[in-house]
Amino acid sequence: MDYKKTKAPNSTVTRDVNAFTNDGNIYEVINVLAKRANQIGVDLKTELNQKLEEFATATDSLEEVFENREQIEISKFYERLPKPGLIASKEWEDGEIYHRNPANEPKIEEKEISND
């Protein structure tokens, strides 16, 4: 998913807790949002590290530290993106997150297979 084009707010927004749940289990919703926020955070970090690797040099030393304007702009761009928790909550509001709870699903009994 392209997190750069998200419509999530950049600052903290007060939300109605009851609007997040349909079945009344807010703890399950918070758990799903936390896991999704972790996924988004890892994706963003991986993407940023890949872009910053282009600027890495093999001989980095303390004396040879250069300011690269492009590297600074890329870092600032990622700092201005909405936080992963805000992106996850926006995805939840838009119905873009699929989740299931195996504990709530009916159990399927396995039939014995006889070897004749």
C-alpha positions as CSV (number, residue, x, y, z in Angstrom):
1,M,0.0,0.0,0.0
2,D,1.2,3.5,-0.7
3,Y,1.2,5.2,2.7
4,K,2.3,8.5,1.1
5,K,-1.1,9.1,-0.4
6,T,-3.1,8.3,2.7
7,K,-5.8,10.7,3.9
8,A,-4.9,10.1,7.6
9,P,-4.5,13.2,9.7
10,N,-1.0,14.3,10.6
11,S,-1.9,15.1,14.2
12,T,-3.7,13.4,17.0
13,V,-7.5,13.3,16.7
14,T,-9.9,12.6,19.5
15,R,-12.1,9.7,18.5
16,D,-15.3,8.2,19.8
17,V,-14.4,4.7,21.1
18,N,-17.9,3.4,20.4
19,A,-17.5,4.2,16.7
20,F,-14.7,1.7,16.4
21,T,-16.6,-1.3,17.5
22,N,-19.7,-3.0,16.0
23,D,-19.8,-5.9,18.5
24,G,-18.7,-4.1,21.6
25,N,-15.2,-5.6,22.0
26,I,-12.9,-2.5,22.0
27,Y,-9.9,-4.6,23.2
28,E,-10.0,-6.7,20.1
29,V,-10.2,-3.6,17.9
30,I,-7.2,-2.0,19.7
31,N,-5.2,-5.2,19.4
32,V,-5.9,-5.3,15.6
33,L,-5.0,-1.6,15.3
34,A,-1.8,-2.1,17.2
35,K,-0.7,-5.1,15.0
36,R,-1.6,-3.1,11.8
37,A,0.4,-0.1,13.1
38,N,3.4,-2.3,13.7
39,Q,3.1,-3.7,10.1
40,I,2.9,-0.2,8.7
41,G,5.9,1.0,10.8
42,V,8.0,-1.9,9.7
43,D,7.1,-1.2,6.0
44,L,7.9,2.5,6.3
45,K,11.2,1.8,8.1
46,T,12.3,-0.7,5.4
47,E,11.4,1.7,2.6
48,L,13.3,4.5,4.2
49,N,16.3,2.4,4.9
50,Q,16.4,1.2,1.2
51,K,16.3,4.8,0.0
52,L,19.0,5.9,2.4
53,E,21.3,3.0,1.5
54,E,21.7,4.7,-1.9
55,F,23.6,7.5,-0.1
56,A,25.8,5.2,2.0
57,T,29.5,5.1,1.2
58,A,31.9,2.3,1.9
59,T,34.4,4.5,3.8
60,D,32.4,6.3,6.4
61,S,34.5,7.9,9.1
62,L,34.0,10.7,11.5
63,E,36.1,13.1,9.5
64,E,34.2,12.4,6.2
65,V,30.7,13.3,7.2
66,F,29.0,15.2,4.4
67,E,25.5,16.7,4.4
68,N,23.6,15.4,1.5
69,R,20.6,17.6,0.7
70,E,18.7,14.8,-1.0
71,Q,19.2,12.6,2.0
72,I,17.9,15.3,4.3
73,E,14.9,15.9,2.2
74,I,14.0,12.2,2.1
75,S,14.3,12.0,5.9
76,K,12.1,15.1,6.4
77,F,9.5,13.7,4.0
78,Y,9.2,10.5,6.1
79,E,9.1,12.5,9.3
80,R,6.1,14.5,8.0
81,L,4.1,11.4,7.2
82,P,1.3,10.5,9.6
83,K,2.3,8.1,12.3
84,P,1.5,4.4,11.8
85,G,-1.2,4.4,14.5
86,L,-3.1,7.2,12.7
87,I,-2.8,5.4,9.4
88,A,-4.1,2.2,10.9
89,S,-7.1,3.9,12.5
90,K,-8.0,5.6,9.2
91,E,-7.8,2.2,7.5
92,W,-10.1,0.8,10.2
93,E,-12.6,3.6,9.7
94,D,-12.5,3.1,5.9
95,G,-13.0,-0.7,6.3
96,E,-9.7,-1.5,4.7
97,I,-8.5,-3.9,7.5
98,Y,-9.6,-7.5,7.4
99,H,-9.3,-9.5,10.6
100,R,-10.7,-12.6,12.1
101,N,-10.6,-14.2,15.5
102,P,-10.1,-17.9,15.4
103,A,-11.7,-18.2,18.9
104,N,-15.0,-16.9,17.5
105,E,-15.1,-19.3,14.6
106,P,-17.0,-22.6,14.8
107,K,-14.7,-25.6,15.2
108,I,-14.5,-28.1,12.5
109,E,-14.2,-31.7,13.7
110,E,-11.7,-33.9,12.0
111,K,-13.1,-37.3,10.8
112,E,-11.1,-40.4,11.4
113,I,-9.6,-41.9,8.3
114,S,-9.5,-45.6,8.3
115,N,-6.8,-47.5,6.4
116,D,-8.3,-50.6,4.9
